[in-house]
Amino acid sequence: MTTDARMPLSRERVLRAAVGLADEHGLRALTMRRLAEELGAEAMSLYYHVAKKEDVLDGIVDVVAGEINEAVGRVEASPDWKTAVRERILAARQVFLRHRWAPGLFETRSSTSTEVLRYYDALVGLMRNGGFSYDLVHHALHALGSRALGFSQELFDPSAGESADVPVDLVWQLPNLVGMLSEIAHDDPHSTLGWCDDQAEFEFGLDVILDGLDRLRTQ
């Protein structure tokens, strides 16, 4: 138990404990029973504050997105739209690096977090102030995809049991792919959110997209 059992339960306390549990043990360890143990409470008492586990998952998305909004709110404003958007996104990424389980959860939610909507609303505002039409902003958000929030979606997920290596019996048929993979190195685990989502790769993709959008903006 890592929290004070004498403190009264509240929705905020339950969700904060859930985030802490996921940070320490991973999202798969987050169960209602484990969460109750962490809080020093009976499992049934949690249901006064969260309807079910899905409610907990939606709630911790809001918690993490709220941290993102706090983080980007501390970023010094820049008159250049591209610098402002880039720094905002990289600040959001730092929050995900504290909660490495969160990108996978954000991808699976069917309901939209209010805090996430606030994040995107401010992002749209930055681009509008930079001279983008709403139509181009819409295209830009599609091009950025999950990068707008601070992480890249993976093509492969070896952690889920699916190997990203080329099968031995296909190596001779795929010389270009094998050649590329032999030169890839992701050696900074502290900046990595996935198999290929390290800081260098993330910033490379982000800058390519932002540079392209800047050219479209001035046309």
Residue pairs with C-beta under 8 A, 6 or more apart in sequence:
1 37
1 38
1 39
1 40
2 17
2 20
2 38
3 13
3 17
3 38
3 39
3 40
4 40
5 39
5 40
5 41
7 13
9 39
9 41
9 45
9 46
9 48
9 49
10 49
11 49
11 50
11 59
13 39
14 35
14 39
14 46
14 49
14 50
14 56
14 59
15 50
15 56
15 59
15 60
15 62
15 63
16 63
17 35
17 38
17 39
18 30
18 35
18 56
18 59
18 60
19 60
19 63
19 64
19 99
20 38
21 29
21 30
21 34
21 35
21 38
22 29
22 30
22 60
22 99
22 101
22 102
23 98
23 99
23 101
26 101
27 101
27 104
27 105
30 53
30 56
30 57
31 53
32 43
32 46
32 52
32 53
32 56
33 43
35 43
35 46
35 56
36 42
36 43
36 45
36 46
39 46
50 56
50 59
57 105
57 109
58 109
58 111
58 113
60 102
60 105
61 102
61 105
61 106
61 109
61 113
61 115
61 116
62 113
62 114
62 115
64 95
64 96
64 99
64 102
64 106
65 113
65 115
65 116
65 118
65 119
66 115
67 95
67 98
67 99
68 91
68 92
68 95
68 115
68 119
68 149
68 150
69 115
69 118
69 119
69 122
71 91
71 92
71 94
71 95
72 88
72 91
72 92
72 119
72 122
74 91
75 84
75 87
75 88
75 91
76 87
77 84
78 84
78 87
80 130
81 126
81 127
81 129
81 130
81 131
81 132
81 214
81 217
82 130
82 210
82 211
82 213
82 214
84 126
84 130
85 123
85 126
85 127
85 130
85 210
86 206
86 207
86 210
88 122
88 123
88 126
89 147
89 148
89 149
89 150
89 206
90 150
90 203
90 206
91 150
92 119
92 149
92 150
93 150
93 151
93 193
93 199
93 202
94 150
95 102
95 150
96 102
96 103
96 149
96 150
96 151
96 193
97 190
97 191
97 193
100 193
103 146
103 151
103 153
103 193
103 194
103 197
106 116
106 146
106 149
106 151
107 146
107 153
116 149
119 149
120 141
120 148
123 141
123 148
124 134
124 137
124 141
127 136
127 137
127 140
128 134
128 137
130 217
131 217
131 218
132 140
132 213
132 217
136 213
136 216
136 217
140 209
140 213
141 148
143 209
143 212
143 213
144 206
144 209
145 153
146 152
146 153
147 202
147 205
147 206
147 209
151 193
151 194
151 197
151 202
152 193
152 194
152 196
152 197
152 201
152 202
152 205
154 194
154 195
154 196
154 197
155 196
156 162
156 164
156 195
156 196
157 164
157 194
157 195
158 164
158 195
159 195
164 195
165 181
166 174
166 177
166 178
166 181
171 178
186 192
186 195
186 196
186 198
186 201
188 198
188 199
188 200
191 198
191 199
191 200
192 198
192 199
193 202
